[in-house]
Amino acid sequence: MPGNPKVLRCAIYTRKSTEHGLELEFNSLDAQREACEAYIKSQASQGWKAISQHYDDPAYSGGNLERPALKRLLREIELGRVDVVVVYKIDRLTRSLADFAKLVEAFDTKSISFVAVTQQFNTTTSMGRLTLNVLLSFAQFERELSSERVRDKIAASRRKGKWTGGTVPLGYDAKDKKLVTNKAEAETVRTIFKRYLDLKSFSKLVADLDRRGIVTKRRHTKVVKYNGGIPFTYGPLAYFLKNRIYLGEMHHGGKWFKGEQEAIVDHATFERVQQLLKAKTQGRKIKRSESGALLVGRLYDDRGNRMSPSFSSKNGVRYRFYVSSALLRGRKEAVGSVSRIAATEIESAVLTALAHHKGDKFERGAVSIDMLERIVINRDHLQITIAAGNDADDVATKIKVARSTETRGTSVLLEGNDGSEAKRNEGLIQTIVRAHVWVQCLQDGTYDSIEQLAEANRLHPKVIRQNLRLAFLSPSVTFSILEGRHSARSSLARIPKLLPLPWTQHRSLLS
């Protein structure tokens, strides 16, 4: 009939902040939905009809929009399947003014009406929006006030040494809102502390714990990744050994207080462990940007582990390496076929590969380290991916580079290459690579001066200045040295301290 109103599809949204009472046959969500359905029936003459789909968010806070049912509702609105959103009270939808503004904007875009059955208003009018904002202001104030009360209560309880919830550590169980000692796990905790004092090494300790079958605490949660029961790695193990909760203390606000739980580790053992941890970490801290690693962030082993820069010092000389992150975490079984590689070896191999691949562009400076997308180290070869250029026709390029497992050297596989490789001056190559890294560090502001660079590398500024000249060798001379074509005649001593400015005069260095 012409007089029949247009059907308005009404979606009912319900929410409850806690799990309390959800187990009841008729809970708060059911009560909210029943009230909304009754209101929709009262508007039947206006064409209102309830959608059968339920949008219920049990045990979700109204302080944010990270709720599954609400996200499903917003998707349905975006698809044009909803005309009216009905809630019991406005704070069931949100308690945040900022989030409410986002929702109103989404509703307006699709001409969606919004109704709270116990607080009747119309969102299409300015007075209705004012009413909503006033109500939401009080709802947000109530939520923030409740949060402050909870925080104050937790702080007071923690200062008294009471357990207020959270992740239960290995060695304890949570019973009646208290931490009680789990005898079997407590013995495991004492074993870990004792074995670290015996072995004095994280890598040895991780291997020892794996042999003993010792893993993190097993829990039963809805989210599988939080169930625990996995082997220890370096990070969690360091946190475990520093946790003063095993001394019977409780943490809050950066301070430790006497706790109600029983201590598992005695003070003497705990302090010896802390002293050993402190001794192991001294002198090892180095910023990634100061490591001089040319390929940082681009190098991986053949099992997908990032190769991180590292170094060792002997007789005052620093030797740089790239080490598999799996090895650094103590997971030797997850390491690829190459767990560690000398930085000079891999960096010179990559530079040589770039030179072979696009010699003419590299000569003009068009190809640089920044164009490298990914380098994967296999046992017998490297897989280098060069990012596409700015031209529309450019695509990412892959280069395969052979690695000699006997000499630990590298050669680029090119068409017509018989696989023979000239003997290269590795010491000179290492110095050239290091010079380029130092220049890059000075250019990007990692170091403000040569003196600062020299101090970081524990070298005299004069040595730094003399080595920096190698970064300004002509490309043709640099490539010849990298490829080993003139290694017999090229040496550091043959390169003058004051290089001639014209590159054409550098060719005499190879004659």
Disulfide bonds with the S-S distance in Angstrom:
none
